Amino acid sequence: MNTQKGFANISLLILSLLVFGGSYFYLNTNEDNKYDVISVDFSKQNEDVNNTEVETTSDDKSSFSSQEEQTASREVTSGITNKTNNEGILFTLEPVYPYFPKYILPINVTGYVADDTKWKIFEGEAGSISVYDYDGKLLGQTPLTLKDFDYNKEPPFYFDVSVGDREWMSNLETEEGYLIVKEAGVKDGEVLDEIKVPIEFYLNSQNKYEDISQCDSMEDSNVSATKDICYLEFALEDLNSQICSLMHFDSYKFKCYGKIAFQTEDKDLCRYVDDYEDMCVDNIENGSYKELRN
């Protein structure tokens, strides 16, 4: 009987140990799995974050790429225009008087073809130049004949021409007009490049032109300063501040810039009157003119 009880006790002890050991193993295994799951979740989250970053970066790159393509497209378009106007052919219009950007007919045009792959030449001509009034009426046209042109030579090829007739000046009603320079054509239907340049005519200019050109020949005098007075007259008549820079005496130069600044309300011109800049600005702001130098 005692033997059976002893055996039963041993069996219970062994069973208890098994249950305890199994529970311990189960709990430890679940703890490990729990951390593994958390680890996997973090891994997935990190993967999602990384994917999001890649997608965002990809979108940004796509956006930047699109912007770069648009910019490049604008630059190419601009580049073609610039090359045509500035690299293919270059020309200068001779105004009525230096620093006086208005024109009378005929207009002298000098320049050269810098690159005949960007501006067509045909039979020794770089095209033609035409002048029009504001309403598009043709006032004159002349070919851009090249000097000493030779197909065996490389550019530049120079030209020096005049366009328009003086008699048309008396018929002009507005100062606005424009010039068109068109490249040479080889065959009918060919698309030709052209450059349109807006200009201002100097109306009733024949006598004025002769007068203003005489300013240079006048003798300066500390008493009369006739040359500066001559410039001042034309500068104030046309409110052309560029003529002020031709003057010699500060008293006339300050008056020239100051009065034009006052009449045009252009404060930027006041910087040309040195110590009287504040007074020049005050004249404009107060709406009343006070001589900048007596």
Residue frames relative to the residue before (quaternion, step in Angstrom):
aa qw qx qy qz dx dy dz
M 1.0000 0.0000 0.0000 0.0000 0.00 0.00 0.00
N 0.6638 0.4904 -0.2821 0.4891 3.53 0.95 -0.94
T 0.6199 0.5505 -0.3448 0.4402 3.53 1.10 -0.72
Q 0.6505 0.5130 -0.3190 0.4603 3.57 1.01 -0.81
K 0.6408 0.5157 -0.3311 0.4624 3.62 0.97 -0.79
G 0.6504 0.5176 -0.3246 0.4513 3.57 0.93 -0.80
F 0.6551 0.5089 -0.3125 0.4628 3.52 0.96 -0.81
A 0.6413 0.5270 -0.3183 0.4579 3.54 1.04 -0.83
N 0.6429 0.5235 -0.3253 0.4548 3.59 0.99 -0.80
I 0.6480 0.5122 -0.3188 0.4648 3.55 0.97 -0.87
S 0.6439 0.5262 -0.3247 0.4506 3.57 1.00 -0.85
L 0.6497 0.5154 -0.3139 0.4624 3.58 0.97 -0.86
L 0.6386 0.5340 -0.3224 0.4506 3.57 1.02 -0.85
I 0.6640 0.5029 -0.2997 0.4651 3.53 0.94 -0.96
L 0.6520 0.5179 -0.3128 0.4571 3.56 0.99 -0.91
S 0.6392 0.5295 -0.3239 0.4540 3.55 1.01 -0.85
L 0.6467 0.5210 -0.3135 0.4605 3.56 1.00 -0.89
L 0.6483 0.5213 -0.3151 0.4568 3.55 1.00 -0.87
V 0.6595 0.5092 -0.3040 0.4619 3.57 0.95 -0.93
F 0.6646 0.5057 -0.2916 0.4664 3.57 0.93 -0.94
G 0.6749 0.4926 -0.2951 0.4634 3.55 0.93 -0.92
G 0.6521 0.5158 -0.3189 0.4549 3.54 1.01 -0.83
S 0.6420 0.5246 -0.3203 0.4583 3.55 1.01 -0.84
Y 0.6494 0.5260 -0.3103 0.4531 3.57 0.95 -0.93
F 0.6651 0.5018 -0.2963 0.4670 3.52 0.97 -0.97
Y 0.6474 0.5345 -0.3125 0.4444 3.58 0.99 -0.87
L 0.6727 0.4989 -0.2963 0.4591 3.53 0.93 -0.98
N 0.6632 0.5043 -0.3051 0.4612 3.57 0.90 -0.89
T 0.6454 0.5179 -0.3258 0.4573 3.53 1.00 -0.82
N 0.6595 0.5028 -0.3037 0.4690 3.61 0.97 -0.83
E 0.6120 0.5381 -0.3532 0.4595 3.57 1.05 -0.71
D 0.6601 0.5024 -0.3115 0.4635 3.55 0.92 -0.92
N 0.6662 0.5013 -0.3059 0.4596 3.55 0.95 -0.91
K 0.6160 0.5579 -0.3496 0.4326 3.56 1.05 -0.78
Y 0.6870 0.4670 -0.2851 0.4781 3.54 0.88 -0.90
D 0.6079 0.5445 -0.3533 0.4573 3.56 1.11 -0.68
V 0.6474 0.5164 -0.3154 0.4634 3.56 0.95 -0.86
I 0.6415 0.5081 -0.3162 0.4800 3.55 0.96 -0.88
S 0.6463 0.5209 -0.3142 0.4606 3.52 0.98 -0.89
V 0.6595 0.4990 -0.3108 0.4684 3.55 0.95 -0.85
D 0.6287 0.5314 -0.3380 0.4563 3.55 1.01 -0.81
F 0.6458 0.4998 -0.3187 0.4813 3.58 0.95 -0.85
S 0.6406 0.5296 -0.3344 0.4442 3.53 0.95 -0.83
K 0.6609 0.4965 -0.3074 0.4713 3.56 0.98 -0.87
Q 0.6397 0.5223 -0.3302 0.4572 3.54 1.00 -0.83
N 0.6484 0.5090 -0.3161 0.4696 3.55 0.97 -0.87
E 0.6434 0.5216 -0.3222 0.4584 3.54 1.03 -0.84
D 0.6434 0.5157 -0.3199 0.4667 3.57 1.04 -0.84
V 0.6447 0.5184 -0.3180 0.4631 3.53 0.96 -0.90
N 0.6614 0.5049 -0.3109 0.4593 3.55 0.91 -0.91
N 0.6422 0.5182 -0.3255 0.4617 3.55 1.03 -0.84
T 0.6335 0.5294 -0.3255 0.4610 3.55 1.03 -0.84
E 0.6537 0.5079 -0.3194 0.4612 3.55 0.96 -0.87
V 0.6487 0.5131 -0.3243 0.4591 3.57 0.95 -0.83
E 0.6645 0.4995 -0.3098 0.4615 3.55 0.94 -0.90
T 0.6452 0.5144 -0.3216 0.4645 3.58 0.96 -0.85
T 0.6545 0.5052 -0.3102 0.4692 3.52 0.93 -0.94
S 0.6414 0.5283 -0.3204 0.4548 3.54 1.02 -0.83
D 0.6427 0.5142 -0.3205 0.4689 3.58 1.01 -0.85
D 0.6449 0.5235 -0.3227 0.4538 3.53 0.97 -0.93
K 0.6605 0.5051 -0.3141 0.4583 3.52 0.92 -0.94
S 0.6392 0.5251 -0.3233 0.4595 3.53 1.01 -0.84
S 0.6524 0.5120 -0.3053 0.4680 3.54 1.01 -0.90
F 0.6648 0.4933 -0.3032 0.4720 3.56 0.91 -0.98
S 0.6391 0.5381 -0.3291 0.4401 3.54 0.98 -0.89
S 0.6489 0.5162 -0.3100 0.4651 3.55 1.00 -0.88
Q 0.6552 0.5087 -0.3091 0.4652 3.57 0.97 -0.89
E 0.6517 0.5170 -0.3206 0.4530 3.55 1.00 -0.87
E 0.6427 0.5214 -0.3271 0.4562 3.57 1.02 -0.80
Q 0.6457 0.5103 -0.3238 0.4667 3.57 1.00 -0.83
T 0.6494 0.5139 -0.3138 0.4645 3.57 0.97 -0.92
A 0.6519 0.5159 -0.3144 0.4583 3.54 0.93 -0.93
S 0.6359 0.5327 -0.3286 0.4515 3.55 1.02 -0.81
R 0.6539 0.4968 -0.3128 0.4773 3.57 0.97 -0.86
E 0.6559 0.5165 -0.3201 0.4478 3.56 0.97 -0.86
V 0.6413 0.5235 -0.3297 0.4539 3.55 0.99 -0.81
T 0.6495 0.5107 -0.3115 0.4693 3.55 0.93 -0.92
S 0.6675 0.4904 -0.2912 0.4786 3.54 0.93 -0.96
G 0.6444 0.5525 -0.3184 0.4219 3.53 1.01 -0.89
I 0.6377 0.5269 -0.3278 0.4563 3.55 1.00 -0.85
T 0.6537 0.5130 -0.3079 0.4634 3.54 0.96 -0.91
N 0.6787 0.4949 -0.2963 0.4546 3.55 0.89 -0.97
K 0.6514 0.5181 -0.3256 0.4486 3.56 0.95 -0.82
T 0.6495 0.5210 -0.3189 0.4528 3.54 1.00 -0.82
N 0.7480 0.4169 -0.2264 0.4642 3.53 0.84 -0.99
N 0.8130 0.3235 -0.1339 0.4653 3.54 0.87 -0.92
E 0.7509 0.3611 -0.2190 0.5078 3.58 1.09 -0.55
G 0.6521 0.5171 -0.3237 0.4501 3.56 1.10 -0.65
I 0.7912 -0.0624 0.0951 0.6008 3.55 0.85 -1.03
L 0.0788 -0.7759 0.6249 0.0351 3.56 -1.07 0.77
F 0.0761 0.8083 -0.5798 0.0691 3.57 -0.95 0.84
T 0.2390 -0.7561 0.5982 0.1159 3.54 -1.29 0.51
L 0.2654 -0.7406 0.5970 0.1569 3.55 -1.04 0.86
E 0.3405 -0.7463 0.5353 0.2014 3.56 -0.89 0.89
P 0.2876 -0.7872 0.5192 0.1673 3.63 -0.47 1.15
V 0.7431 -0.3805 0.2964 0.4638 3.54 -1.36 0.00
Y 0.7840 -0.0798 0.1200 0.6038 3.53 0.92 -0.96
P 0.5928 -0.5637 0.4091 0.4043 3.63 -0.99 0.63
Y 0.8135 0.1723 -0.1966 0.5196 3.59 -1.01 0.95
F 0.6611 0.4434 -0.3018 0.5247 3.58 1.28 0.25
P 0.1196 -0.8819 0.4534 0.0499 3.59 0.32 1.27
K 0.4715 0.5987 -0.5125 0.3957 3.58 0.61 1.19
Y 0.2980 -0.7975 0.5151 0.0993 3.54 -1.15 0.63
I 0.1467 -0.7371 0.6510 0.1061 3.50 -1.28 0.59
L 0.4668 -0.6628 0.5053 0.2957 3.56 -1.19 0.51
P 0.5466 -0.2261 -0.8057 0.0311 1.55 -1.92 1.56
I 0.3798 -0.7057 0.5531 0.2277 3.57 -1.20 0.62
N 0.3209 -0.7403 0.5618 0.1828 3.55 -0.83 1.02
V 0.0742 -0.7944 0.6027 -0.0129 3.55 -0.90 1.03
T 0.0085 0.7880 -0.6146 0.0335 3.55 -0.73 1.08
G 0.2732 0.7622 -0.5580 0.1817 3.57 -1.11 0.60
Y 0.2677 -0.7566 0.5707 0.1739 3.54 -1.25 -0.38
V 0.4372 -0.6245 0.5714 0.3040 3.52 -1.34 0.40
A 0.2451 -0.8071 0.5258 0.1094 3.54 -0.55 1.20
D 0.7973 0.0510 0.0075 0.6014 3.58 1.11 -0.65
D 0.2503 -0.8124 0.5094 0.1338 3.58 -0.35 1.23
T 0.5565 0.5555 -0.4204 0.4528 3.60 1.24 0.17
K 0.7156 0.3988 -0.2381 0.5217 3.58 1.25 -0.35
W 0.7652 0.1627 -0.1216 0.6110 3.61 1.28 -0.20
K 0.3883 -0.7785 0.4482 0.2057 3.57 -0.44 1.24
I 0.1426 -0.7385 0.6546 0.0760 3.51 -1.22 0.77
F 0.0271 0.7979 -0.6010 0.0381 3.59 -0.99 0.83
E 0.8540 -0.0655 -0.0121 0.5160 3.52 -0.79 1.14
G 0.7414 -0.4550 0.2234 0.4397 3.55 0.86 1.03
E 0.6617 0.4592 -0.3138 0.5028 3.57 1.25 0.28
A 0.3305 -0.7398 0.5567 0.1832 3.56 -1.10 0.80
G 0.7391 -0.3444 0.2095 0.5397 3.56 1.11 0.65
S 0.4867 -0.6442 0.5015 0.3109 3.55 -1.11 -0.71
I 0.2266 -0.7402 0.6121 0.1618 3.52 -1.34 0.31
S 0.0745 -0.7995 0.5960 -0.0022 3.57 -0.90 0.99
V 0.2000 -0.7684 0.5970 0.1146 3.57 -1.15 0.63
Y 0.0951 -0.8081 0.5813 -0.0090 3.56 -0.94 0.99
D 0.4365 -0.6438 0.5407 0.3205 3.54 -1.25 0.38
Y 0.7771 -0.3681 0.2422 0.4493 3.56 -1.35 0.00
D 0.7223 0.4409 -0.2336 0.4789 3.59 1.05 -0.80
G 0.5912 -0.6117 0.3573 0.3856 3.58 1.25 0.14
K 0.4197 0.6952 -0.4759 0.3376 3.57 1.24 0.36
L 0.4339 -0.7151 0.4902 0.2451 3.56 -0.82 1.03
L 0.1643 -0.8074 0.5639 0.0557 3.58 -0.75 1.11
G 0.7915 -0.1711 0.1130 0.5757 3.56 1.25 -0.20
Q 0.0316 -0.7822 0.6223 -0.0014 3.55 -1.19 0.61
T 0.0522 0.7963 -0.5997 0.0591 3.56 -1.01 0.78
P 0.4849 -0.6577 0.4805 0.3185 3.61 -1.05 0.65
L 0.4050 -0.6718 0.5601 0.2663 3.55 -1.23 0.58
T 0.0682 -0.8291 0.5548 -0.0108 3.52 0.25 1.33
L 0.3335 -0.7674 0.5205 0.1704 3.55 -0.78 1.09
K 0.4432 -0.6969 0.5045 0.2518 3.54 -1.04 0.84
D 0.8596 -0.0215 0.0045 0.5105 3.57 -0.95 0.94
F 0.1885 0.8113 -0.5319 0.1527 3.58 0.94 0.87
D 0.0284 0.7762 -0.6276 0.0525 3.54 -1.04 0.85
Y 0.4479 -0.7165 0.4691 0.2567 3.58 -0.70 1.10
N 0.6504 0.5287 -0.3156 0.4448 3.57 1.16 -0.47
K 0.6502 0.5002 -0.3125 0.4789 3.58 1.30 -0.13
E 0.4503 -0.6654 0.5284 0.2742 3.52 -1.29 0.41
P 0.5889 -0.5538 0.4334 0.3984 3.62 -1.15 0.50
P 0.5278 -0.0356 -0.8273 -0.1891 1.54 -2.47 0.51
F 0.2273 -0.7269 0.6339 0.1343 3.52 -1.35 0.58
Y 0.2625 -0.8295 0.4836 0.0955 3.58 -0.56 1.19
F 0.0620 -0.7680 0.6351 0.0550 3.54 -1.29 0.49
D 0.0414 -0.7614 0.6469 0.0000 3.56 -1.28 0.56
V 0.1665 0.8099 -0.5322 0.1822 3.57 -0.15 1.31
S 0.2731 -0.7119 0.6125 0.2082 3.54 -1.39 0.11
V 0.1038 -0.8026 0.5861 0.0386 3.55 -1.04 0.75
G 0.7473 0.3683 -0.2903 0.4709 3.59 -0.99 0.86
D 0.3119 -0.7351 0.5744 0.1798 3.56 -1.28 0.48
R 0.5711 -0.6274 0.4159 0.3274 3.56 -0.99 0.87
E 0.6137 0.5905 -0.3539 0.3866 3.60 1.04 -0.74
W 0.6110 0.5665 -0.3554 0.4236 3.59 1.16 -0.48
M 0.5258 0.6601 -0.4151 0.3399 3.62 1.13 -0.46
S 0.6815 0.4999 -0.2981 0.4436 3.60 0.94 -0.82
N 0.6714 0.4994 -0.2951 0.4613 3.59 1.24 -0.35
L 0.5364 0.6398 -0.4080 0.3695 3.59 1.24 -0.22
E 0.2453 -0.7856 0.5559 0.1171 3.57 -0.97 0.89
T 0.7745 0.1928 -0.1246 0.5895 3.59 1.18 -0.43
E 0.5595 -0.6226 0.4352 0.3315 3.55 -1.21 0.53
E 0.6302 0.5779 -0.3421 0.3896 3.58 1.10 -0.66
G 0.1795 0.7501 -0.6247 0.1219 3.51 -1.14 0.79
Y 0.2036 -0.7853 0.5660 0.1465 3.57 -1.20 -0.22
L 0.3130 -0.7028 0.6086 0.1941 3.49 -1.39 0.41
I 0.1113 -0.7594 0.6332 0.0996 3.56 -1.18 0.55
V 0.1278 -0.7550 0.6413 0.0492 3.54 -0.86 1.08
K 0.0442 -0.8145 0.5779 -0.0266 3.58 -0.59 1.18
E 0.4598 -0.7011 0.4688 0.2781 3.55 -0.90 0.92
A 0.6435 -0.5504 0.3744 0.3779 3.56 -1.26 0.43
G 0.2707 -0.7586 0.5735 0.1494 3.54 -1.15 0.73
V 0.3389 -0.7470 0.5413 0.1844 3.53 -1.12 0.72
K 0.8073 0.0053 0.0229 0.5897 3.58 1.03 -0.76
D 0.6344 -0.5376 0.3985 0.3869 3.55 -1.23 0.48
G 0.7850 0.3252 -0.2446 0.4672 3.55 -1.09 0.74
E 0.5245 0.6289 -0.4279 0.3824 3.59 1.22 -0.13
V 0.4194 -0.6924 0.5288 0.2550 3.56 -0.99 0.88
L 0.1271 -0.8129 0.5675 0.0317 3.55 -0.61 1.19
D 0.4319 -0.6752 0.5310 0.2750 3.52 -1.10 0.71
E 0.0176 -0.8009 0.5985 0.0060 3.56 -1.14 0.60
I 0.2458 -0.7442 0.6061 0.1356 3.54 -1.26 0.51
K 0.1560 -0.7874 0.5929 0.0638 3.57 -0.80 1.04
V 0.0742 -0.8128 0.5776 -0.0115 3.56 -0.74 1.11
P 0.2973 -0.7494 0.5580 0.1966 3.64 -0.58 1.06
I 0.0460 -0.7958 0.6038 0.0036 3.58 -1.03 0.79
E 0.2983 -0.7042 0.6052 0.2210 3.55 -1.39 0.18
F 0.3145 -0.7396 0.5666 0.1820 3.54 -0.87 0.98
Y 0.3657 -0.6919 0.5773 0.2327 3.54 -1.22 0.58
L 0.2231 -0.8327 0.4939 0.1138 3.59 0.08 1.32
N 0.8274 0.1080 -0.1328 0.5349 3.55 -1.15 0.74
S 0.3118 0.8462 -0.3862 0.1939 3.48 1.18 0.71
Q 0.4913 0.7014 -0.4503 0.2528 3.60 1.08 -0.43
N 0.7152 0.4183 -0.2623 0.4948 3.59 0.77 -1.00
K 0.6314 0.5382 -0.3356 0.4462 3.60 1.02 -0.82
Y 0.6458 0.5283 -0.3241 0.4458 3.54 0.96 -0.87
E 0.6561 0.5021 -0.3115 0.4694 3.54 0.95 -0.88
D 0.6548 0.5208 -0.3164 0.4470 3.59 1.01 -0.81
I 0.7095 0.4588 -0.2815 0.4549 3.57 0.76 -1.01
S 0.6228 0.5333 -0.3493 0.4535 3.58 1.08 -0.58
Q 0.6317 0.5383 -0.3324 0.4481 3.58 1.19 -0.44
C 0.4760 0.6804 -0.4453 0.3348 3.61 1.21 -0.29
D 0.6412 0.5534 -0.3274 0.4188 3.58 1.02 -0.80
S 0.7088 0.4771 -0.2694 0.4443 3.56 1.04 -0.74
M 0.5366 0.6357 -0.4054 0.3790 3.58 1.26 -0.16
E 0.4338 -0.6938 0.5165 0.2524 3.55 -1.13 0.68
D 0.4078 -0.6890 0.5390 0.2617 3.57 -0.96 0.87
S 0.0270 -0.7811 0.6238 0.0000 3.52 -1.11 0.73
N 0.5008 -0.6566 0.4712 0.3099 3.56 -0.97 0.82
V 0.6592 0.5007 -0.3079 0.4690 3.57 1.21 -0.41
S 0.8315 0.2234 -0.0941 0.4999 3.55 0.64 -1.11
A 0.1233 -0.8205 0.5431 0.1290 3.62 1.12 -0.63
T 0.0380 0.8737 -0.4843 0.0241 3.54 0.96 0.94
K 0.6262 0.5391 -0.3584 0.4346 3.61 1.00 -0.68
D 0.6728 0.4869 -0.3000 0.4693 3.60 0.91 -0.88
I 0.6221 0.5310 -0.3410 0.4634 3.58 1.04 -0.72
C 0.6210 0.5424 -0.3253 0.4630 3.55 1.06 -0.80
Y 0.6692 0.4832 -0.2951 0.4813 3.59 0.90 -0.95
L 0.6455 0.5485 -0.3216 0.4233 3.57 0.93 -0.94
E 0.6273 0.5554 -0.3369 0.4296 3.57 0.99 -0.84
F 0.7189 0.4333 -0.2546 0.4802 3.56 0.84 -0.96
A 0.6161 0.5539 -0.3485 0.4384 3.59 1.03 -0.71
L 0.7147 0.4401 -0.2574 0.4789 3.59 0.88 -0.95
E 0.6053 0.5667 -0.3648 0.4237 3.58 1.07 -0.64
D 0.7928 0.2644 -0.1282 0.5339 3.58 0.94 -0.89
L 0.3747 -0.7378 0.4772 0.2959 3.60 1.32 0.08
N 0.3652 0.7247 -0.4865 0.3238 3.54 0.95 0.97
S 0.2583 -0.8177 0.4986 0.1269 3.57 -0.13 1.30
Q 0.5542 0.6225 -0.4024 0.3788 3.61 1.19 -0.43
I 0.6139 0.5475 -0.3561 0.4434 3.59 1.09 -0.59
C 0.5528 0.6245 -0.3928 0.3875 3.62 1.14 -0.57
S 0.6362 0.5621 -0.3336 0.4100 3.58 1.05 -0.73
L 0.6110 0.5702 -0.3497 0.4233 3.61 1.23 -0.34
M 0.5734 0.6379 -0.3671 0.3600 3.57 1.23 -0.41
H 0.4266 -0.7217 0.5018 0.2130 3.51 -1.18 0.71
F 0.7604 0.3696 -0.1992 0.4955 3.58 0.83 -0.97
D 0.5259 -0.6660 0.4364 0.2991 3.56 -0.90 0.99
S 0.6131 0.5773 -0.3670 0.3950 3.59 0.95 -0.79
Y 0.7036 0.4286 -0.2601 0.5036 3.59 0.98 -0.83
K 0.6275 0.5409 -0.3393 0.4456 3.56 1.02 -0.76
F 0.6605 0.4947 -0.3090 0.4728 3.61 0.94 -0.88
K 0.6417 0.5165 -0.3226 0.4662 3.57 0.99 -0.82
C 0.6413 0.5406 -0.3138 0.4450 3.54 0.99 -0.88
Y 0.7094 0.4324 -0.2598 0.4922 3.60 0.73 -1.04
G 0.6661 0.5371 -0.3068 0.4168 3.57 0.91 -0.94
K 0.7028 0.4609 -0.2794 0.4643 3.59 0.87 -0.92
I 0.6462 0.4960 -0.3286 0.4780 3.57 1.01 -0.73
A 0.6212 0.5312 -0.3395 0.4654 3.60 1.03 -0.77
F 0.6646 0.5111 -0.2958 0.4578 3.57 0.97 -0.91
Q 0.7183 0.4572 -0.2631 0.4536 3.59 0.83 -0.95
T 0.7348 0.3732 -0.2278 0.5185 3.59 1.09 -0.63
E 0.3346 -0.7585 0.4811 0.2850 3.60 1.35 -0.19
D 0.3950 0.7039 -0.4754 0.3501 3.54 1.05 0.87
K 0.2412 -0.8163 0.5110 0.1198 3.59 -0.07 1.30
D 0.5542 0.6233 -0.3950 0.3852 3.59 1.14 -0.49
L 0.6267 0.5480 -0.3436 0.4345 3.59 1.09 -0.61
C 0.5510 0.6420 -0.3888 0.3647 3.58 1.18 -0.46
R 0.5850 0.6008 -0.3810 0.3895 3.60 1.11 -0.48
Y 0.6392 0.5427 -0.3253 0.4371 3.59 1.24 -0.33
V 0.6560 0.5167 -0.3245 0.4443 3.60 1.21 -0.01
D 0.4928 -0.7221 0.3922 0.2862 3.57 1.24 0.62
D 0.8664 -0.0207 0.0326 0.4978 3.60 -0.75 -1.07
Y 0.6760 0.4953 -0.2919 0.4610 3.60 1.22 -0.26
E 0.3022 0.7928 -0.4880 0.2051 3.59 1.25 0.29
D 0.6638 0.5088 -0.3108 0.4514 3.60 0.90 -0.92
M 0.6513 0.5100 -0.3127 0.4668 3.56 0.99 -0.85
C 0.6194 0.5471 -0.3317 0.4550 3.56 1.05 -0.79
V 0.6652 0.4899 -0.2930 0.4813 3.57 0.94 -0.93
D 0.6336 0.5352 -0.3288 0.4517 3.60 0.98 -0.83
N 0.6087 0.5594 -0.3508 0.4399 3.58 1.00 -0.80
I 0.6807 0.4861 -0.2852 0.4680 3.56 0.93 -0.96
E 0.6989 0.4823 -0.2789 0.4485 3.58 0.86 -0.98
N 0.7237 0.4296 -0.2447 0.4815 3.60 1.04 -0.76
G 0.4071 -0.7426 0.4518 0.2806 3.57 1.24 -0.27
S 0.6831 0.3920 -0.3018 0.5372 3.60 1.18 0.43
Y 0.3443 -0.7805 0.4956 0.1630 3.54 -0.92 0.97
K 0.0484 -0.7620 0.6457 0.0070 3.51 -1.02 0.94
E 0.5429 -0.6431 0.4248 0.3335 3.57 -0.84 0.98
L 0.4283 -0.7291 0.4781 0.2375 3.57 -0.88 0.97
R 0.7951 0.0293 -0.0140 0.6056 3.56 1.17 -0.47
N 0.2626 -0.7818 0.5493 0.1346 3.56 -0.78 1.03
